[in-house]
Amino acid sequence: MKTSSTTNTQDCIDVCNRLLRGELSAVETYRQTIRKFEGDPAVTTLRQIQSEHEFAAEMLRNNVLEMGGEPSNDSGAWGAFASAVQGVAKAFGESSALKGLQQGEEHGLDDYEDALEDEDVMPGCKEMIRTQLMPRTRQHIAQLQELAARR
């Protein structure tokens, strides 16, 4: 029989794994987009954002492990969806690709906000989301808006 504490831990693991899949999806999407922008000065910013998503994924992966869970290894359905959206955006040009990235970041921000409202997410996880993951996501949105404004 599971105790309430065990159930809450598993629920928190599930939420963190969902967030991890989102971060892995972001890494894949930025990787695809960077190929479209090769030779463009925007590549530097896009690589920086991709690296920050890799770091966020590692933080979430470690968090799941610390709770005794098994971290997700791939982006799952979100990765397939993100690839399809980014493929369409890439076909229509750089501005569309940047808009697609921005929409992905906004979706990620929504996921983090949902996690903060989830009573099963442990305080330590919420602190990581609030102080590290959400501020970076907001910064990514601003960076992408700035890149799009230059187009």
C-alpha positions as CSV (number, residue, x, y, z in Angstrom):
1,M,0.0,0.0,0.0
2,K,1.3,3.4,-1.0
3,T,1.5,6.1,1.7
4,S,0.5,9.6,1.0
5,S,4.1,10.6,1.0
6,T,5.0,8.0,-1.6
7,T,2.1,9.1,-3.8
8,N,3.1,12.7,-3.6
9,T,6.7,11.8,-4.5
10,Q,5.5,9.8,-7.5
11,D,3.2,12.6,-8.6
12,C,6.2,15.1,-8.3
13,I,8.4,12.7,-10.3
14,D,5.7,12.5,-13.0
15,V,5.4,16.3,-13.2
16,C,9.2,16.7,-13.3
17,N,9.4,14.0,-16.0
18,R,6.8,15.9,-18.0
19,L,8.9,19.1,-17.7
20,L,12.0,17.1,-18.6
21,R,10.3,15.9,-21.8
22,G,9.5,19.5,-22.6
23,E,13.1,20.5,-22.1
24,L,14.4,17.6,-24.3
25,S,11.9,18.7,-27.0
26,A,13.3,22.2,-26.8
27,V,16.8,21.0,-27.2
28,E,15.8,19.0,-30.3
29,T,13.8,21.9,-31.8
30,Y,16.7,24.4,-31.3
31,R,19.1,21.8,-32.9
32,Q,16.9,21.7,-36.0
33,T,16.5,25.5,-36.1
34,I,20.2,26.2,-35.7
35,R,20.8,24.3,-39.0
36,K,18.4,26.7,-40.7
37,F,20.3,29.7,-39.3
38,E,23.9,28.5,-40.1
39,G,26.0,31.5,-40.9
40,D,23.5,34.0,-39.4
41,P,24.6,36.0,-36.3
42,A,21.4,34.7,-34.6
43,V,23.1,31.3,-34.3
44,T,25.1,32.4,-31.3
45,T,21.9,33.3,-29.3
46,L,20.1,30.1,-30.5
47,R,23.0,28.0,-29.4
48,Q,23.1,29.7,-26.0
49,I,19.4,29.1,-25.5
50,Q,19.8,25.4,-26.6
51,S,22.6,25.0,-24.1
52,E,20.4,26.5,-21.3
53,H,17.7,23.9,-22.2
54,E,20.3,21.2,-21.9
55,F,21.2,22.5,-18.5
56,A,17.5,22.7,-17.4
57,A,17.0,19.1,-18.6
58,E,20.0,18.0,-16.6
59,M,18.6,19.7,-13.5
60,L,15.2,18.1,-13.9
61,R,16.9,14.7,-14.6
62,N,18.9,15.0,-11.4
63,N,15.8,16.0,-9.4
64,V,13.9,12.9,-10.6
65,L,16.9,10.7,-9.6
66,E,17.1,12.3,-6.2
67,M,13.4,11.5,-5.6
68,G,14.1,7.9,-6.5
69,G,12.5,8.0,-10.0
70,E,13.5,7.0,-13.5
71,P,14.1,10.1,-15.6
72,S,12.6,10.3,-19.1
73,N,15.2,9.7,-21.8
74,D,13.4,11.3,-24.8
75,S,10.9,14.0,-25.5
76,G,8.1,11.6,-26.4
77,A,5.0,13.0,-28.0
78,W,6.1,16.6,-27.3
79,G,9.2,16.0,-29.4
80,A,7.3,14.7,-32.4
81,F,4.8,17.7,-32.1
82,A,7.6,20.2,-31.8
83,S,9.5,18.7,-34.7
84,A,6.4,19.0,-36.9
85,V,5.7,22.6,-35.8
86,Q,9.3,23.6,-36.4
87,G,9.4,21.8,-39.7
88,V,6.5,23.9,-40.9
89,A,8.0,27.1,-39.5
90,K,11.3,26.4,-41.2
91,A,9.6,25.9,-44.5
92,F,8.2,29.4,-44.3
93,G,11.4,31.2,-43.3
94,E,13.5,32.4,-40.4
95,S,10.8,34.7,-39.0
96,S,8.4,31.8,-38.8
97,A,11.0,29.6,-37.2
98,L,11.7,32.2,-34.5
99,K,8.0,32.6,-33.9
100,G,7.7,28.8,-33.5
101,L,10.5,28.9,-31.0
102,Q,8.9,31.7,-29.1
103,Q,5.6,29.8,-29.0
104,G,7.5,26.7,-27.6
105,E,9.0,28.9,-24.9
106,E,5.6,30.3,-24.0
107,H,4.2,26.8,-23.7
108,G,7.1,25.8,-21.5
109,L,6.4,28.8,-19.3
110,D,2.8,27.7,-19.0
111,D,4.0,24.2,-18.0
112,Y,6.2,25.7,-15.3
113,E,3.3,27.8,-14.0
114,D,1.1,24.8,-13.9
115,A,3.7,22.9,-11.9
116,L,3.9,25.7,-9.4
117,E,0.1,25.5,-8.8
118,D,0.2,21.6,-8.4
119,E,0.0,20.8,-4.7
120,D,1.8,17.5,-5.3
121,V,5.0,19.2,-6.5
122,M,7.4,19.4,-3.6
123,P,8.7,22.7,-2.3
124,G,12.2,22.1,-3.5
125,C,11.1,21.4,-7.0
126,K,8.9,24.6,-6.9
127,E,11.9,26.6,-5.8
128,M,14.0,25.3,-8.7
129,I,11.2,26.1,-11.1
130,R,10.6,29.6,-9.6
131,T,14.2,30.7,-9.2
132,Q,16.0,29.0,-12.1
133,L,13.8,27.5,-14.8
134,M,11.1,30.2,-15.2
135,P,13.5,33.2,-15.3
136,R,15.5,31.5,-18.0
137,T,12.4,30.8,-20.0
138,R,11.3,34.4,-19.7
139,Q,14.7,35.5,-20.9
140,H,14.5,33.2,-23.9
141,I,11.2,34.7,-24.9
142,A,12.7,38.2,-24.7
143,Q,15.8,37.1,-26.7
144,L,13.6,35.5,-29.4
145,Q,11.4,38.6,-29.6
146,E,14.6,40.7,-30.1
147,L,15.9,38.4,-32.8
148,A,12.5,38.5,-34.6
149,A,12.4,42.3,-34.4
150,R,15.7,42.5,-36.3
151,R,14.3,40.6,-39.2
